[in-house]
Amino acid sequence: MARDLSPEVERLMRSREVNTKKKAALCSIRIVRKVPDLAENFMALAASLLKEKHHGVLISAIQLCTELCKASKDALEYLRKNCIEGLVRILRDVSNSSYAPEYDVSGIADPFLHIRVLKLMRILGQGDADCSEYMNDILAQVATKTESNKNAGNAILYECVQTIMGIEATSGLRVLAINILGRFLSNRDNNIRYVALNMLMRAIAVDVLAVQRHRTTILECVKDADASIRKRALELVFLLVNDTNVKPLTKELIDYLSIADPDFKGDLTEKLCSIVEKFSQEKLWYLDQMIKVLSLAGNHVKDDVCHALIVVLSNGSELQGYSVRSLYKALQAYGKQGSLVRVAVWCIGEYGEMLVNNVGMLDGEEPVMVTESGAVDAVEIALNRHSADATTGAMCLVALLKLSSRFPSTSERVKQIVARNKENVVLELQQRSIEFSSIIQRHQSIRSSLLERMPVLDEASYLVKRATATQATISADKLAPTVAPGGLKLPNGVAKPTSAPLADLLDLSSDGAPASTTTSTTTPNGFLQDLLGIGGVSTGTTGVPSIASTDILMDLLSIGSSPSQNGTPGQAESKPVHAVPEAIDLLGSLSSTTSVSAETKPTHLVSQDMDLLDGLSSSTSVSGLEKTVHPSITAFQSATLKITFDFKRQPGNPRETTIHATFTNLTSSTYTDFIFQAAVPKFIQLKLDPASGNTVPANGNGSVTQGLNVTNNQQGQKPLAMRIRMSYKVNGEDRLEQGQVSNFPSGL
């Protein structure tokens, strides 16, 4: 319909009637969105409409030009050559125009036209130095002449700043734009301050020095009453920190930490710890700042930060005396901060004699008068505090045991304190108390050597281990990557929505909805393996599939084995029943008469764990059913990839078909991050099982397999139909292939 009506719309765009032109331009926008191929038909007409005087026509024409730029690179180049001059003229005229009541908004002449023109300028100037240079003067004029005391003026200024930051503008113009954002930060409107902070975060990558000039104002926003502004300002401050300003910025943030809202302390503490760890140039400053953070917000400090601090203390022999004294004083004043208590107790246990004897005094440091009994008192108070958790209690008991060796005069008192925990309801503390009492009473000869100081922790290896653990956590949080061709080149780092690939695959417009499909790209067997404490089957480089959680559960029940995921009919992977010797006792409600044939696909039986455990009676028996087998087909084949489908169908449910897909690499390069997607019409239900892996070996040396469960609700009336898409990487470069499967065997 759009193709048929396009010539009529073009004719109407040449009409002399203003409203007709405007409506035709708006209609052409919808046509271009529906049929991007028709963009070239409207390029010249859109450029000619920019010469109109009526603002309604101009706004429609500018919006049409914007859509043309998005739809076609040829249109983008054409409009760059033929529209820049007209856009500059429109923006200059509307900026310098006198009062016109029909276009006036709070004293600003048609801010809507302003903003439309600026958005189109940003698209045309992005990556084009010549166009950007032609715009510089008018953008500077708009940025300096627009009033900022009206909301409409602020909207124009914000759009102007976005355009300046998005094109190849001069450095002076960018500084002007950042200064406008700095003025926004002083505005009383929360929304204006928030968008300014967002824009400044993007501007850091362009001109960090210009943003640094507004550091004081940004710091004030960290103390704002609005939680969103506080959080965004804190993220911006974190990006502004460098080696030259880390000390004053850290001081400001720590000063605010003492009065910050409890809800905000967690984020502020995390950023502070990251800043101190990343930019500390000397250990003494690092220790001072970390002790301050632990004192003010110790309940919000994570365990890995405390571990890192202990590693630094272990390696800084010249600062151990100073550290234990500082932590002792902090413990006396801020004993309710959990992380502070744990670090302080550890230090007192390791370096208690340095605390008592004031060993390793620094210049200007005041001595601390602490007796041997006073050191034990500090640990005992921490142990008996009602807020102490099991970890803190365990560390206190270890510290007391070590102090009994460091200070023999306190040995009897420590024995009594430890003995009081022999009946502790926490099993960990009870066990430690019994064992430590035995060490104090029966093993005097080895106690001193047993309770020596911990060896110096290897700082380098700890940092590597910590970085590896962090990276593993990040990787685990990421699901299978969504392939968006050209996604890395999208402006302003905007990613495509994850729903787009499936909608594109179905070739549906935004008005339609894709058929319901359930896809999975990860093998959900880890949680059950961890729960049972048994090792899972890992995927090797040769393409050996990993075993699904249902297979592990079948082993647990000792009721047969499931087919391997390589798709070979009749082959079942044998597994020793004795791998989980107490399985039947664990699920004693299942009697010995329960049996399941190895040929029965376990996913039909174990769709829900609770159904499996609660639904089987003592006489349950599932016999092996013969399946209707259809000939295999080559569903897809290109010069690089081949996909074959094997089919199985059970007579009891003719609508349901199990498809076993095999993916074979026909090239000499290995495919990584392989993802298979499928879409079907609405009368078909589709469920995708996890793939056996995401790496397809080169030259057909192995393959990746995946199961599909298809239910045709109009079986016998309509045949199966499916569109497929395969995305993968070759040497780090994204590749995408797609096609339609129409050669399904008859009767499915």
C-alpha distance (Angstrom), angle and dihedral (degrees) to the residues before:
residue distance angle dihedral
M1 . . .
A2 3.78 . .
R3 3.81 90.9 .
D4 3.80 91.9 48.6
L5 3.79 94.9 48.2
S6 3.79 96.4 42.0
P7 3.88 95.8 90.2
E8 3.81 90.7 51.1
V9 3.80 92.0 50.5
E10 3.80 90.0 49.5
R11 3.81 89.5 52.8
L12 3.79 92.3 49.9
M13 3.83 91.0 50.7
R14 3.84 86.7 65.2
S15 3.79 91.9 54.2
R16 3.80 120.2 122.6
E17 3.79 91.9 -135.2
V18 3.83 110.1 97.7
N19 3.80 96.8 -147.8
T20 3.79 91.4 47.9
K21 3.80 91.1 53.2
K22 3.78 91.3 49.1
K23 3.81 93.7 48.9
A24 3.81 91.5 45.8
A25 3.82 90.9 51.2
L26 3.81 90.5 50.4
C27 3.80 90.2 48.7
S28 3.80 91.3 50.0
I29 3.81 88.9 55.5
R30 3.82 89.1 60.3
I31 3.80 91.0 46.0
V32 3.81 92.3 52.5
R33 3.80 90.6 49.0
K34 3.79 91.3 51.2
V35 3.81 97.3 40.1
P36 3.83 111.9 22.7
D37 3.82 89.1 180.0
L38 3.81 89.2 73.8
A39 3.82 92.5 59.8
E40 3.80 92.9 100.6
N41 3.84 90.4 59.5
F42 3.80 91.6 62.7
M43 3.83 102.0 40.6
A44 3.80 97.6 92.1
L45 3.81 93.4 40.5
A46 3.80 92.0 50.6
A47 3.81 91.3 50.9
S48 3.82 91.6 48.9
L49 3.82 92.3 52.0
L50 3.81 89.7 60.9
K51 3.81 87.5 73.8
E52 3.81 91.8 64.1
K53 3.81 121.2 109.0
H54 3.79 99.6 -148.3
H55 3.81 110.1 96.8
G56 3.79 94.0 -145.6
V57 3.80 91.1 57.8
L58 3.80 91.1 44.3
I59 3.81 93.5 52.8
S60 3.81 90.8 48.3
A61 3.81 91.6 47.5
I62 3.81 92.6 48.4
Q63 3.80 91.0 49.6
L64 3.81 88.9 50.0
C65 3.82 90.5 51.3
T66 3.82 88.9 50.7
E67 3.81 91.7 53.2
L68 3.81 91.1 46.4
C69 3.81 90.7 54.0
K70 3.80 90.4 52.3
A71 3.81 93.2 46.4
S72 3.81 101.9 46.7
K73 3.80 137.9 23.0
D74 3.80 89.2 -152.6
A75 3.79 90.0 56.3
L76 3.80 89.9 48.7
E77 3.80 91.9 54.5
Y78 3.82 91.9 44.2
L79 3.80 93.1 51.7
R80 3.81 91.4 46.5
K81 3.78 88.9 58.7
N82 3.80 98.8 40.4
C83 3.82 108.8 27.8
I84 3.80 109.2 42.7
E85 3.78 93.7 82.6
G86 3.79 92.2 48.1
L87 3.81 92.6 48.5
V88 3.81 92.1 50.6
R89 3.81 89.3 49.8
I90 3.83 92.4 49.7
L91 3.81 92.2 48.8
R92 3.80 92.3 47.4
D93 3.81 92.7 48.4
V94 3.78 95.2 48.1
S95 3.83 91.8 45.5
N96 3.80 93.3 51.0
S97 3.80 97.5 36.4
S98 3.76 120.8 122.3
Y99 3.80 124.3 -120.4
A100 3.81 112.6 -55.6
P101 3.81 113.3 177.6
E102 3.83 94.6 -155.2
Y103 3.83 91.6 58.6
D104 3.80 102.1 29.4
V105 3.83 120.2 117.2
S106 3.81 114.0 179.5
G107 3.79 91.0 -31.5
I108 3.82 94.0 -47.7
A109 3.80 118.0 115.2
D110 3.82 109.6 -121.8
P111 3.83 102.3 -37.7
F112 3.82 88.9 -173.6
L113 3.80 91.5 64.3
H114 3.81 89.9 44.8
I115 3.78 91.7 55.4
R116 3.82 95.8 44.1
V117 3.80 91.3 52.3
L118 3.81 92.6 47.3
K119 3.82 92.1 50.4
L120 3.81 91.8 51.1
M121 3.82 90.3 47.1
R122 3.79 89.2 54.1
I123 3.81 91.4 54.3
L124 3.80 93.4 46.6
G125 3.80 95.5 44.3
Q126 3.79 97.6 46.4
G127 3.79 107.8 112.7
D128 3.82 93.7 -5.9
A129 3.81 115.1 105.6
D130 3.82 95.8 -172.0
C131 3.80 94.8 53.5
S132 3.79 91.0 43.8
E133 3.79 92.2 52.7
Y134 3.82 90.7 51.4
M135 3.83 89.8 53.6
N136 3.81 98.5 46.7
D137 3.82 97.5 88.4
I138 3.80 97.1 48.1
L139 3.82 91.9 44.7
A140 3.81 90.4 52.3
Q141 3.81 89.1 49.5
V142 3.81 93.3 51.3
A143 3.82 91.4 45.6
T144 3.80 93.5 52.7
K145 3.81 102.3 36.4
T146 3.82 101.8 43.4
E147 3.80 114.0 99.6
S148 3.80 114.7 -120.4
N149 3.81 97.9 -163.1
K150 3.81 92.5 80.4
N151 3.78 126.9 67.1
A152 3.80 91.8 -129.9
G153 3.81 89.6 53.6
N154 3.79 91.2 49.9
A155 3.81 90.2 51.9
I156 3.82 90.3 54.0
L157 3.82 91.8 46.3
Y158 3.80 92.0 49.9
E159 3.81 91.6 50.4
C160 3.80 89.7 46.4
V161 3.81 90.2 52.9
Q162 3.80 90.9 49.7
T163 3.80 90.0 51.4
I164 3.80 92.9 48.5
M165 3.81 91.3 49.8
G166 3.81 91.9 45.5
I167 3.83 99.5 52.0
E168 3.80 132.9 57.7
A169 3.81 92.3 -88.6
T170 3.80 126.1 167.6
S171 3.79 119.1 -96.3
G172 3.82 91.6 -112.4
L173 3.79 91.2 55.5
R174 3.80 91.2 49.4
V175 3.80 91.2 51.7
L176 3.82 87.7 51.9
A177 3.80 90.1 51.9
I178 3.81 92.8 49.3
N179 3.81 90.1 49.0
I180 3.81 88.8 55.1
L181 3.82 88.5 54.1
G182 3.80 88.2 49.4
R183 3.81 88.9 56.2
F184 3.80 89.3 49.2
L185 3.81 89.2 59.0
S186 3.82 89.2 63.4
N187 3.81 92.3 52.4
R188 3.78 117.1 111.7
D189 3.81 92.7 -136.0
N190 3.81 110.8 97.1
N191 3.80 93.5 -151.2
I192 3.80 92.8 55.4
R193 3.80 91.9 49.1
Y194 3.80 91.6 48.0
V195 3.81 95.6 51.8
A196 3.81 89.1 45.6
L197 3.80 90.8 55.5
N198 3.80 90.4 48.1
M199 3.79 91.3 51.0
L200 3.81 92.9 46.6
M201 3.80 90.2 55.1
R202 3.80 88.4 58.7
A203 3.80 91.9 42.5
I204 3.82 92.1 58.8
A205 3.78 89.6 75.1
V206 3.82 89.7 55.4
D207 3.82 104.5 40.4
V208 3.79 116.0 -1.5
L209 3.82 93.9 173.7
A210 3.79 92.5 59.0
V211 3.81 90.2 51.2
Q212 3.82 91.1 47.2
R213 3.83 89.2 63.5
H214 3.80 88.4 68.1
R215 3.80 94.5 49.0
T216 3.81 93.9 114.9
T217 3.81 92.6 53.6
I218 3.79 91.2 46.7
L219 3.81 90.6 51.9
E220 3.79 89.2 53.9
C221 3.80 88.5 55.3
V222 3.83 88.5 58.2
K223 3.80 86.0 65.9
D224 3.81 93.8 47.9
A225 3.79 120.6 130.4
D226 3.81 92.0 -126.8
A227 3.81 111.8 87.1
S228 3.82 95.1 -149.2
I229 3.79 92.5 52.9
R230 3.81 91.5 47.0
K231 3.77 92.6 52.7
R232 3.81 95.1 45.2
A233 3.82 91.9 46.2
L234 3.81 90.6 50.5
E235 3.81 90.8 53.3
L236 3.81 89.3 49.9
V237 3.82 92.5 49.5
F238 3.79 89.0 51.0
L239 3.81 89.3 56.0
L240 3.81 91.5 48.4
V241 3.80 95.8 55.1
N242 3.80 116.2 109.0
D243 3.80 137.6 156.1
T244 3.81 93.5 -82.5
N245 3.80 100.4 49.5
V246 3.82 101.8 29.6
K247 3.82 95.4 102.0
P248 3.83 99.4 51.3
L249 3.81 92.2 41.2
T250 3.80 92.2 48.8
K251 3.80 90.8 49.4
E252 3.81 91.4 51.9
L253 3.80 92.5 49.2
I254 3.82 94.2 46.2
D255 3.82 90.6 49.3
Y256 3.79 88.9 53.2
L257 3.82 91.8 45.4
S258 3.80 90.8 72.2
I259 3.83 92.7 60.2
A260 3.82 100.4 29.9
D261 3.79 120.4 122.8
P262 3.82 113.6 -95.5
D263 3.81 90.5 -120.0
F264 3.79 90.8 56.5
K265 3.80 98.1 42.3
G266 3.81 93.6 81.7
D267 3.81 94.4 58.4
L268 3.80 93.0 40.1
T269 3.81 92.3 49.5
E270 3.80 92.8 48.9
K271 3.82 92.2 51.6
L272 3.80 92.3 45.3
C273 3.78 92.9 52.0
S274 3.81 90.5 48.4
I275 3.81 91.7 49.9
V276 3.81 93.7 48.1
E277 3.81 93.4 46.9
K278 3.81 94.1 45.1
F279 3.80 100.7 44.5
S280 3.81 104.6 29.1
Q281 3.80 108.3 129.3
E282 3.80 97.1 179.9
K283 3.79 131.3 32.4
L284 3.82 95.5 -131.0
W285 3.81 92.6 58.7
Y286 3.80 90.5 44.8
L287 3.81 91.9 52.3
D288 3.81 93.2 46.8
Q289 3.80 93.5 51.1
M290 3.80 94.6 44.5
I291 3.80 91.9 49.9
K292 3.82 89.1 51.3
V293 3.81 91.4 50.5
L294 3.82 91.5 46.9
S295 3.79 90.0 49.7
L296 3.80 95.9 50.0
A297 3.81 101.1 34.7
G298 3.79 107.8 9.3
N299 3.80 92.1 141.3
H300 3.81 89.3 63.0
V301 3.82 97.9 47.7
K302 3.80 114.0 105.2
D303 3.79 123.3 -126.5
D304 3.81 95.2 -114.1
V305 3.82 89.7 59.0
C306 3.81 90.3 53.3
H307 3.81 90.6 47.9
A308 3.80 90.6 51.4
L309 3.81 90.3 50.7
I310 3.81 91.5 50.9
V311 3.81 90.2 50.5
V312 3.82 90.2 53.4
L313 3.81 90.8 47.8
S314 3.78 91.1 50.2
N315 3.80 90.9 53.4
G316 3.83 97.4 42.7
S317 3.79 101.4 74.4
E318 3.81 92.4 166.4
L319 3.83 91.0 56.6
Q320 3.81 100.4 41.9
G321 3.79 94.7 94.4
Y322 3.81 92.5 47.4
S323 3.81 91.2 46.4
V324 3.80 96.4 51.0
R325 3.81 91.0 48.5
S326 3.80 92.4 48.6
L327 3.78 92.2 47.3
Y328 3.82 91.5 47.5
K329 3.80 90.7 54.3
A330 3.81 91.2 46.2
L331 3.81 90.2 49.0
Q332 3.80 90.7 55.4
A333 3.81 91.8 52.5
Y334 3.83 102.5 34.4
G335 3.80 104.9 29.1
K336 3.80 94.0 148.1
Q337 3.83 95.1 66.1
G338 3.80 104.6 100.4
S339 3.81 100.7 -154.6
L340 3.81 91.7 45.1
V341 3.81 90.1 52.9
R342 3.81 92.7 51.6
V343 3.81 95.0 48.6
A344 3.81 93.0 43.1
V345 3.81 93.4 48.3
W346 3.80 90.9 49.3
C347 3.81 91.3 51.4
I348 3.81 93.8 46.5
G349 3.80 90.1 51.2
E350 3.82 92.6 49.1
Y351 3.80 101.0 36.6
G352 3.81 103.4 22.8
E353 3.84 93.7 130.9
M354 3.83 89.8 55.0
L355 3.80 88.5 54.7
V356 3.78 94.5 50.0
N357 3.83 96.4 41.4
N358 3.86 97.1 38.4
V359 3.80 91.6 -124.3
G360 3.81 118.9 -179.3
M361 3.81 98.8 21.2
L362 3.81 113.9 -172.3
D363 3.80 125.0 -140.9
G364 3.79 109.8 -79.2
E365 3.79 94.4 10.2
E366 3.79 117.3 135.2
P367 3.83 115.7 -131.6
V368 3.81 119.2 -114.8
M369 3.79 119.0 -137.1
V370 3.81 106.0 -139.4
T371 3.80 126.1 154.7
E372 3.79 126.2 -152.0
S373 3.77 89.1 -105.9
G374 3.81 89.9 49.1
A375 3.80 91.1 57.2
V376 3.82 90.3 51.9
D377 3.82 89.5 46.7
A378 3.81 91.3 56.5
V379 3.82 92.4 52.8
E380 3.82 93.4 43.3
I381 3.81 91.6 52.8
A382 3.81 89.9 51.1
L383 3.82 90.7 49.0
N384 3.80 94.0 50.1
R385 3.80 96.3 44.0
H386 3.79 109.3 118.1
S387 3.80 92.7 -134.4
A388 3.82 93.5 57.0
D389 3.80 113.0 116.0
A390 3.81 127.4 -149.4
T391 3.81 93.1 -90.2
T392 3.80 92.5 52.6
G393 3.81 90.9 45.9
A394 3.80 92.0 51.0
M395 3.82 91.7 49.8
C396 3.83 90.3 49.0
L397 3.80 91.5 53.1
V398 3.82 91.2 50.0
A399 3.82 90.4 48.1
L400 3.82 91.3 50.3
L401 3.80 91.0 49.6
K402 3.80 90.6 52.0
L403 3.82 92.2 46.7
S404 3.81 89.3 53.8
S405 3.80 86.8 61.6
R406 3.82 95.3 41.1
F407 3.85 92.4 47.3
P408 3.83 110.2 31.8
S409 3.83 90.5 -175.7
T410 3.83 89.7 67.3
S411 3.80 94.9 48.1
E412 3.80 95.9 101.4
R413 3.80 92.9 47.6
V414 3.81 91.9 48.2
K415 3.82 89.3 50.4
Q416 3.80 89.9 55.8
I417 3.82 93.4 47.5
V418 3.80 91.4 49.1
A419 3.81 92.8 45.7
R420 3.82 91.1 56.4
N421 3.80 88.8 67.0
K422 3.81 95.8 54.8
E423 3.79 88.7 98.6
N424 3.80 96.0 40.6
V425 3.80 113.2 143.6
V426 3.81 89.0 -133.0
L427 3.79 104.8 85.6
E428 3.82 94.0 -150.9
L429 3.83 92.5 55.8
Q430 3.80 91.9 42.8
Q431 3.80 92.3 53.4
R432 3.79 93.6 45.8
S433 3.81 91.3 49.5
I434 3.79 92.6 52.8
E435 3.79 93.5 46.7
F436 3.82 94.4 44.5
S437 3.81 91.5 48.6
S438 3.78 88.3 54.1
I439 3.82 90.8 51.7
I440 3.82 92.0 50.8
Q441 3.82 95.2 46.0
R442 3.80 105.6 34.5
H443 3.77 109.1 21.5
Q444 3.77 105.8 52.7
S445 3.80 91.9 137.1
I446 3.79 95.0 62.4
R447 3.82 99.6 28.9
S448 3.81 96.5 94.3
S449 3.79 94.3 50.4
L450 3.80 91.7 40.8
L451 3.81 92.1 53.4
E452 3.78 99.9 44.5
R453 3.76 119.4 134.2
M454 3.76 116.0 -73.5
P455 3.80 113.0 -98.4
V456 3.77 116.0 -101.6
L457 3.79 109.4 -80.0
D458 3.79 115.0 -124.2
E459 3.79 102.9 -112.7
A460 3.80 95.9 -166.6
S461 3.79 95.5 51.1
Y462 3.82 90.8 45.2
L463 3.81 91.5 53.8
V464 3.80 90.8 49.5
K465 3.81 91.2 48.4
R466 3.79 91.6 48.1
A467 3.80 92.9 48.6
T468 3.80 90.3 49.2
A469 3.79 92.0 50.2
T470 3.80 91.3 48.8
Q471 3.79 91.6 50.1
A472 3.80 90.9 48.6
T473 3.80 90.3 52.4
I474 3.79 91.4 50.2
S475 3.80 91.1 48.5
A476 3.79 91.9 49.1
D477 3.81 91.0 52.1
K478 3.79 91.5 54.7
L479 3.78 116.2 85.4
A480 3.78 121.9 -153.8
P481 3.81 108.6 -48.9
T482 3.76 117.9 -101.6
V483 3.78 109.9 -129.4
A484 3.79 111.9 -134.0
P485 3.80 110.3 172.1
G486 3.76 108.0 -129.5
G487 3.79 90.3 5.9
L488 3.77 91.5 139.2
K489 3.78 90.5 59.4
L490 3.78 97.6 52.8
P491 3.83 112.7 124.1
N492 3.79 118.5 -98.3
G493 3.79 91.3 4.6
V494 3.80 93.3 -75.8
A495 3.80 111.1 163.4
K496 3.78 123.8 -147.1
P497 3.82 115.6 -107.0
T498 3.77 113.7 -97.2
S499 3.79 92.1 -124.1
A500 3.79 92.9 63.2
P501 3.85 99.1 80.4
L502 3.80 93.6 56.1
A503 3.81 92.0 45.3
D504 3.81 89.7 49.8
L505 3.79 90.2 46.7
L506 3.79 90.9 56.1
D507 3.82 89.5 45.1
L508 3.79 89.6 -131.5
S509 3.78 127.1 149.3
S510 3.78 123.1 -125.4
D511 3.79 88.5 -92.9
G512 3.80 92.3 65.4
A513 3.76 130.7 66.8
P514 3.78 124.7 -137.0
A515 3.73 120.7 -116.1
S516 3.75 116.0 -92.1
T517 3.78 110.3 -91.3
T518 3.73 132.4 167.3
T519 3.78 115.6 -146.8
S520 3.76 132.1 179.2
T521 3.76 129.2 -174.7
T522 3.78 101.4 179.0
T523 3.78 130.3 66.7
P524 3.81 107.7 -119.6
N525 3.78 98.0 -150.1
G526 3.80 100.6 103.3
F527 3.79 97.9 82.2
L528 3.79 94.6 53.7
Q529 3.79 93.1 45.4
D530 3.80 90.3 51.4
L531 3.79 90.9 47.1
L532 3.79 93.0 51.8
G533 3.79 94.6 38.1
I534 3.79 93.6 -127.8
G535 3.77 127.7 129.8
G536 3.77 118.7 -105.3
V537 3.77 127.7 -138.1
S538 3.77 108.2 -99.0
T539 3.76 124.8 -147.8
G540 3.78 111.2 -109.3
T541 3.77 129.4 -154.2
T542 3.80 91.5 -100.6
G543 3.77 92.6 68.5
V544 3.83 98.8 -102.2
P545 3.78 105.1 163.3
S546 3.78 122.6 -120.1
I547 3.79 117.6 -121.4
A548 3.79 118.6 -107.4
S549 3.77 122.6 -124.3
T550 3.79 90.8 -107.6
D551 3.81 89.8 62.8
I552 3.81 90.9 54.1
L553 3.78 90.6 49.5
M554 3.82 90.3 50.8
D555 3.80 88.7 53.2
L556 3.78 89.8 48.9
L557 3.78 90.2 56.2
S558 3.85 91.0 44.3
I559 3.80 89.8 -138.1
G560 3.78 102.8 132.1
S561 3.74 135.1 -64.9
S562 3.76 132.2 -81.2
P563 3.77 129.8 -125.6
S564 3.75 116.2 -88.8
Q565 3.77 115.5 -112.1
N566 3.78 94.8 -115.9
G567 3.76 88.4 92.6
T568 3.85 99.4 -123.3
P569 3.82 106.2 146.1
G570 3.74 116.7 -124.6
Q571 3.79 96.2 13.1
A572 3.77 114.3 117.9
E573 3.77 122.5 -174.7
S574 3.79 107.9 -120.9
K575 3.78 116.6 -134.5
P576 3.81 128.8 -177.4
V577 3.75 113.5 -104.6
H578 3.79 91.0 -148.3
A579 3.84 91.5 67.7
V580 3.82 87.6 94.5
P581 3.81 104.2 25.4
E582 3.80 96.9 -179.4
A583 3.79 96.8 46.5
I584 3.79 97.7 112.2
D585 3.81 92.0 45.8
L586 3.78 89.3 50.3
L587 3.78 90.2 57.0
G588 3.77 98.0 32.3
S589 3.80 94.3 159.7
L590 3.81 88.6 78.8
S591 3.78 111.6 82.3
S592 3.78 126.7 -144.6
T593 3.82 91.0 -102.5
T594 3.79 91.8 70.1
S595 3.79 110.8 108.6
V596 3.75 137.3 166.6
S597 3.79 124.2 -166.9
A598 3.77 116.3 -118.3
E599 3.78 89.7 -130.8
T600 3.79 93.3 60.2
K601 3.81 110.3 97.1
P602 3.81 105.5 -116.2
T603 3.78 95.5 -146.7
H604 3.80 89.7 71.6
L605 3.80 90.2 54.7
V606 3.78 98.4 39.6
S607 3.78 101.6 43.7
Q608 3.79 87.4 130.0
D609 3.79 125.2 18.9
M610 3.81 93.5 -141.1
D611 3.80 91.5 53.5
L612 3.80 89.6 54.2
L613 3.79 94.6 48.4
D614 3.80 98.3 41.3
G615 3.76 104.6 29.0
L616 3.83 103.7 57.6
S617 3.78 114.9 90.4
S618 3.77 125.4 -157.0
S619 3.80 91.8 -95.6
T620 3.77 97.6 46.9
S621 3.78 112.5 135.1
V622 3.78 126.0 169.4
S623 3.77 112.6 -164.6
G624 3.79 125.0 -156.3
L625 3.78 110.4 -92.7
E626 3.73 123.2 -153.3
K627 3.78 113.5 -117.0
T628 3.75 129.0 -145.7
V629 3.80 107.6 -117.3
H630 3.81 121.2 -155.1
P631 3.80 124.7 -164.4
S632 3.79 117.3 -88.4
I633 3.82 119.2 -105.9
T634 3.78 135.8 -158.9
A635 3.80 98.6 -119.2
F636 3.79 95.5 -176.2
Q637 3.78 136.8 1.7
S638 3.79 131.6 174.1
A639 3.78 133.5 157.7
T640 3.80 88.9 -82.9
L641 3.81 109.3 30.7
K642 3.81 139.1 35.3
I643 3.80 125.8 -165.7
T644 3.80 124.4 -170.0
F645 3.80 127.0 -171.2
D646 3.84 124.2 -150.2
F647 3.82 117.0 -167.0
K648 3.80 134.8 -149.6
R649 3.79 126.1 175.6
Q650 3.77 130.4 -178.2
P651 3.83 117.0 -135.5
G652 3.77 91.1 -136.6
N653 3.80 92.4 65.7
P654 3.81 110.9 27.6
R655 3.80 92.6 178.2
E656 3.81 93.6 62.4
T657 3.80 121.1 77.8
T658 3.79 129.3 179.6
I659 3.81 113.1 -145.4
H660 3.79 121.8 -164.0
A661 3.82 109.7 -157.8
T662 3.82 121.0 -160.4
F663 3.82 119.8 -165.7
T664 3.82 117.8 -157.7
N665 3.81 125.9 -172.2
L666 3.84 111.6 -136.6
T667 3.81 96.4 -174.2
S668 3.80 133.9 78.7
S669 3.82 93.4 -114.5
T670 3.80 124.3 83.2
Y671 3.83 116.5 -118.2
T672 3.81 115.6 -135.2
D673 3.84 132.3 -172.1
F674 3.81 88.6 25.0
I675 3.82 113.7 -173.8
F676 3.82 126.8 -179.4
Q677 3.81 119.9 -158.5
A678 3.79 129.0 -177.7
A679 3.79 135.3 -174.7
V680 3.80 130.1 -168.1
P681 3.83 137.2 -174.8
K682 3.77 118.9 -85.2
F683 3.82 95.2 -99.8
I684 3.83 89.7 62.3
Q685 3.80 125.3 72.7
L686 3.79 116.7 -150.0
K687 3.79 131.5 -168.0
L688 3.81 122.9 -178.1
D689 3.79 120.2 -153.7
P690 3.82 119.8 -148.1
A691 3.80 114.8 -78.3
S692 3.79 119.3 -114.2
G693 3.81 90.4 -119.3
N694 3.79 144.6 -28.2
T695 3.81 99.5 -120.9
V696 3.82 119.8 81.5
P697 3.84 111.8 -161.5
A698 3.81 119.5 -128.8
N699 3.81 126.8 -103.1
G700 3.80 93.4 19.4
N701 3.83 92.3 -68.6
G702 3.77 93.5 147.9
S703 3.78 132.5 -24.0
V704 3.79 145.0 -134.2
T705 3.79 119.5 -114.0
Q706 3.78 132.9 -161.0
G707 3.79 134.6 178.5
L708 3.81 124.9 -130.7
N709 3.79 124.7 -167.5
V710 3.83 111.9 -157.1
T711 3.80 127.0 -173.2
N712 3.82 115.9 -168.9
N713 3.81 106.2 -159.2
Q714 3.82 90.2 -170.8
Q715 3.79 95.9 45.8
G716 3.78 110.6 166.8
Q717 3.82 91.9 20.9
K718 3.78 102.4 59.1
P719 3.82 126.6 21.4
L720 3.78 125.5 -129.1
A721 3.82 115.5 -83.4
M722 3.76 127.7 -177.9
R723 3.80 140.1 173.2
I724 3.81 115.8 -153.0
R725 3.77 135.1 -164.6
M726 3.81 128.4 -168.6
S727 3.80 122.2 -166.1
Y728 3.78 125.3 -176.0
K729 3.79 143.6 142.8
V730 3.80 128.9 -108.0
N731 3.81 112.3 -164.6
G732 3.80 89.4 -21.8
E733 3.83 94.9 -50.0
D734 3.81 119.3 120.5
R735 3.81 116.5 -118.9
L736 3.79 128.4 -174.0
E737 3.81 131.3 -168.0
Q738 3.77 129.2 174.5
G739 3.77 140.5 171.3
Q740 3.78 146.8 151.3
V741 3.80 125.9 -95.0
S742 3.78 109.5 -144.6
N743 3.82 103.0 147.6
F744 3.80 97.7 82.7
P745 3.83 114.4 148.4
S746 3.77 113.9 -95.0
G747 3.78 118.3 -97.1
L748 3.85 96.6 37.5
